[in-house]
Structure formats: structure tokens, C-alpha cells
Amino acid sequence: MPLRLHRQASAEVAAPPGRHHWSNTKDTHDMRVLVVEDDKRTSDYVRQGLVEAGHIVDALADGREALAHAGKVSFDVIVVDRMLPGLDGLSLVKGLRASGTTTPILFLTAINGVDDRVEGLESGGDDYLVKPFAFSELLARLNALGRRPPAQVEKTTLVVADLELDLVRRSCRRADLSIDLLPREFALLEYLMRNQSRVVTRTMLLEQVWDFHFDPQTSVVETHISRLRAKIDKPFTAALIHTVRHIGYSMHA
């Protein structure tokens, strides 16, 4: 699609490709950017502007090639058109997310319906910019995405010494022996293991495991801790659940 730029203010006139208007003051580190755009004029324009802004740019025109390339090279942000040969933009983004890629992704496309934008974001996109666009806005959005802290990968297995808790399979093992836990026991152990070596109070356990935001004056915590110890501590040499007198409990080797 032919590229047009918006005026940013009455005193600023959109420049043709090769003469961009923006501040030279960068508000983020130099980024490595992947631009996936099959319209050569648009691709060249975006690439040139990003390079002039101090970024490293890889530009590809095919969705399938981009999926393979993104699996080999680490990028700070990715710009994706929706209409691509080989693999369309939505499928590309879904494929990237399915492969574990957490790199921020911005859709840059002429498809501008509300449902289309929602679909793009729900497929795994982080931002959505509609053509025609102003390069200064594109750069600002990419800089904002680049400033985001890296996504935290959620742990699926918790480990304390020789004790392992698989959060996906909902299974527990210690010293290669399987341990059967009731749902509440599993939740209690998960909280203790997530807070390994920290002291957790009875109140914290009531709020996080039982969702009680008041003290029901029962021995439910003490009862479940006792049951948990009978399963994961008593059959083994070393205890992992420790009582911190007058405060609560701590889990450590």
C-alpha cells in the first residue's frame, strides 16, 4: 500500500522516505529490530528511519522466513504486517508465541477495524499501529516497547533440596519417591516452596492458601502443616519445613 505520513503539527510537514523528522535524543538503548513487511517501499522507509535513529534492523518480506529467523536471532522488538506471503501476520505472531518467544511485537498494518485490532492483540501482539502512520509515532511506540522489562518466565517446577513439585502435572516427588497430596496440601506446599528460605506467617498462609482475610481462630494451618510434614519430612532424613517460634514457618534444606 502506498505510504502516507500524518502531519505531526502545523509547523511540521511529513517528509518523503529518507528525510525523517524526529528528535535525535533517544529515550531507550539501541535496539535490534525485526521488520516483517512485504511492501518494499514501506519496509525501506521504516528500516532507514530506525537505522538513522541508531537501531539495528533486519528486514524480511515473508512470514515463514521471519518465523525461522526469529528463532535463531534475538530481537528487542518485532514489527509485523498482517498481510504477508508464506505465513500471514497473525499466524506468524501465534507461531512466535507458541515457540516461547516473548519479544514485544507491534502490528503495523492497514487492517484497522476494531475487531481486527482486538484479534491482533489477542494473537500475541503487544501494540497495533494503523497505516498510514507517522514515523515519529512508530518510533515512540517501539521505544516504549523496548523499555519494558523482560517477561518473566513462569516456573512450572519448584525445587527445594530433593523435593520437586510439578505445577503442570500437579505431582510431587522427593528422592525419586512419589508423594500423594490433597489439593489444599498441594497449594500449601506450593506457597512454602515459592517462598523458600523466607519466613511466612500464619496470617499469610490463611490469606494466600485459604483466602481468609481474617483470622477464623481455627487450627487449620497447624493441622495441614502437620499432615504435610508427615508426607514430605518424616519418611526422609532431613526436614524441610521448619517452625519459626511465635512467627510462622520457613521451608529450606
C-alpha positions in Angstrom: 0.0 0.0 0.0 1.4 3.5 -0.8 2.8 5.1 2.3 1.5 8.4 3.6 2.5 10.3 6.7 0.4 12.4 9.0 1.4 15.9 9.9 2.5 16.0 13.5 1.9 19.7 14.0 1.2 22.8 11.9 4.9 23.5 11.6 5.9 20.0 10.7 5.4 18.7 7.3 5.7 14.9 6.6 8.9 14.2 4.8 9.4 11.7 2.0 11.3 8.5 2.7 14.9 9.3 3.6 14.1 12.6 5.4 12.5 11.8 8.7 11.5 14.4 11.3 12.2 13.4 14.9 14.5 14.3 17.8 17.9 12.8 17.9 17.6 12.3 21.6 16.9 8.6 22.1 15.0 7.5 25.1 16.0 3.9 25.0 19.0 1.8 24.3 20.0 0.8 20.7 17.7 -2.0 19.8 17.8 -4.9 17.3 14.5 -4.7 15.4 13.0 -7.3 13.1 10.7 -5.7 10.4 8.4 -8.1 8.6 6.8 -6.2 5.7 6.3 -7.3 2.1 5.7 -3.8 0.7 9.3 -2.8 -0.2 8.7 1.0 -0.1 7.2 0.8 3.4 9.9 -1.7 4.6 12.8 0.5 3.2 11.2 3.6 4.8 10.9 2.0 8.3 14.3 0.4 8.1 16.0 3.6 7.1 14.3 5.6 9.8 15.2 3.0 12.5 18.8 2.8 11.4 19.1 6.7 11.4 17.7 6.5 15.0 20.6 4.2 16.0 18.9 0.8 15.8 20.0 -2.4 14.1 17.4 -3.6 11.7 16.7 -7.0 10.0 14.0 -6.7 7.3 12.1 -9.7 5.8 9.2 -9.9 3.5 8.0 -13.5 4.1 6.2 -14.6 7.2 7.6 -18.1 7.2 11.1 -16.9 6.8 10.6 -14.4 9.6 9.4 -17.2 11.9 12.5 -19.2 11.2 14.8 -16.1 11.5 13.3 -15.0 14.9 14.0 -18.5 16.2 17.7 -18.0 15.5 18.3 -14.3 16.3 17.4 -12.4 19.5 15.5 -9.2 18.9 14.4 -6.4 21.2 11.2 -5.7 19.3 9.4 -7.0 16.2 7.3 -5.1 13.7 4.8 -7.2 11.7 2.4 -6.5 8.8 -0.7 -8.6 8.8 -0.8 -9.3 5.1 2.3 -11.4 4.3 3.3 -14.1 1.9 4.2 -17.5 3.2 2.6 -17.0 6.6 0.2 -14.2 7.4 1.0 -11.8 10.3 -1.5 -13.3 12.8 -0.2 -16.8 12.2 3.4 -15.6 12.5 2.8 -14.0 15.8 0.9 -17.0 17.1 3.8 -19.2 16.0 6.3 -17.0 17.7 4.4 -17.1 21.0 3.9 -20.9 20.7 7.6 -21.3 20.3 8.3 -19.4 23.6 9.3 -16.0 22.1 8.4 -13.2 24.5 9.8 -10.4 22.4 7.4 -7.4 22.2 5.6 -7.3 18.9 3.9 -4.4 17.1 1.5 -4.8 14.3 1.9 -2.2 11.5 -1.0 -2.7 9.1 -3.7 -1.2 7.0 -6.3 -3.5 8.5 -7.8 -1.1 11.0 -11.2 -2.4 12.2 -11.8 -2.6 16.0 -12.3 -6.4 15.8 -9.1 -6.6 13.7 -7.1 -4.8 16.4 -8.5 -6.9 19.1 -7.7 -10.0 17.1 -4.1 -8.9 16.6 -3.6 -8.1 20.3 -5.2 -11.4 21.4 -3.0 -13.4 19.0 0.0 -12.2 21.0 0.7 -8.7 19.7 1.7 -6.0 22.2 0.8 -2.9 20.2 -1.1 -2.1 17.0 -0.4 0.8 14.7 -2.6 1.5 11.6 -1.3 2.7 8.2 -0.9 5.4 7.1 1.3 6.3 10.1 3.7 8.9 11.3 7.2 7.6 11.7 7.7 9.6 14.9 4.8 7.7 16.5 6.1 4.3 15.3 9.5 5.2 16.8 7.9 6.3 20.1 5.9 3.1 20.3 8.9 0.9 19.6 11.0 2.8 22.2 8.2 2.2 24.7 8.1 -1.5 24.0 11.9 -1.6 24.2 11.8 -0.1 27.7 9.6 -2.9 29.0 11.4 -5.3 31.4 11.9 -8.8 30.0 8.9 -11.0 30.5 9.3 -13.3 33.5 9.1 -17.0 32.6 6.7 -18.7 34.9 8.2 -21.7 36.7 6.5 -25.0 36.1 8.6 -27.0 38.6 9.6 -25.9 42.1 12.6 -27.5 43.8 13.8 -27.4 47.3 16.7 -29.8 48.0 15.5 -33.2 46.8 11.8 -32.2 46.8 10.2 -31.4 43.4 6.7 -30.0 42.8 5.4 -30.2 39.2 2.8 -27.4 38.8 1.6 -28.7 35.4 1.2 -32.4 36.3 0.2 -31.5 39.8 2.6 -34.1 41.1 5.1 -34.2 44.0 8.3 -36.3 44.4 11.1 -36.4 46.9 14.2 -38.5 46.5 12.5 -40.1 43.4 9.6 -41.2 45.5 6.1 -40.1 44.5 4.0 -38.3 47.2 0.3 -38.0 47.0 -1.1 -34.7 48.1 -4.6 -33.4 48.6 -5.5 -30.2 46.8 -5.1 -28.0 49.8 -1.8 -29.7 50.8 -0.5 -29.1 47.3 -1.4 -25.4 47.5 0.2 -25.0 50.9 3.4 -26.7 49.8 3.5 -24.6 46.6 3.3 -21.4 48.7 6.0 -22.6 51.0 8.3 -23.6 48.2 7.7 -20.3 46.3 8.9 -18.6 49.4 11.9 -20.8 50.1 14.1 -19.7 53.0 11.6 -16.9 53.8 9.5 -16.8 57.0 5.8 -17.0 56.2 3.3 -16.2 59.0 0.1 -18.0 59.8 -1.8 -14.9 58.6 0.0 -15.1 55.2 -0.9 -18.7 54.8 -4.6 -18.1 55.7 -4.8 -15.3 53.1 -2.8 -17.0 50.3 -3.9 -20.6 50.7 -7.3 -20.4 52.3 -8.3 -16.9 51.0 -9.2 -15.9 54.6 -8.7 -12.2 55.1 -9.5 -12.5 58.8 -8.3 -14.9 61.5 -11.0 -17.6 61.9 -9.4 -18.7 65.2 -9.0 -22.3 64.0 -6.1 -24.7 63.9 -6.5 -25.3 60.1 -2.9 -24.1 59.3 -1.3 -26.1 62.1 -3.3 -29.2 61.1 -2.3 -29.0 57.4 1.3 -28.3 58.2 1.4 -31.4 60.4 -0.1 -33.5 57.6 2.3 -32.1 55.1 5.3 -32.9 57.4 4.1 -36.5 57.8 4.3 -36.8 54.0 7.4 -34.9 52.9 9.6 -34.8 56.1 9.0 -37.8 58.4 9.8 -40.6 55.8 13.1 -38.9 55.0 16.3 -38.0 56.8 16.3 -34.2 56.6 13.3 -32.0 57.5 12.4 -29.2 55.0 9.5 -27.5 56.9 10.8 -25.6 59.9 8.8 -23.8 62.6 9.9 -20.3 63.5 8.6 -19.9 67.0 5.9 -17.3 67.6 6.1 -16.2 63.9 5.3 -19.0 61.4 7.2 -21.4 59.1 10.1 -21.5 56.8 11.0 -24.0 54.1 14.6 -24.7 53.4 17.1 -27.6 53.3 
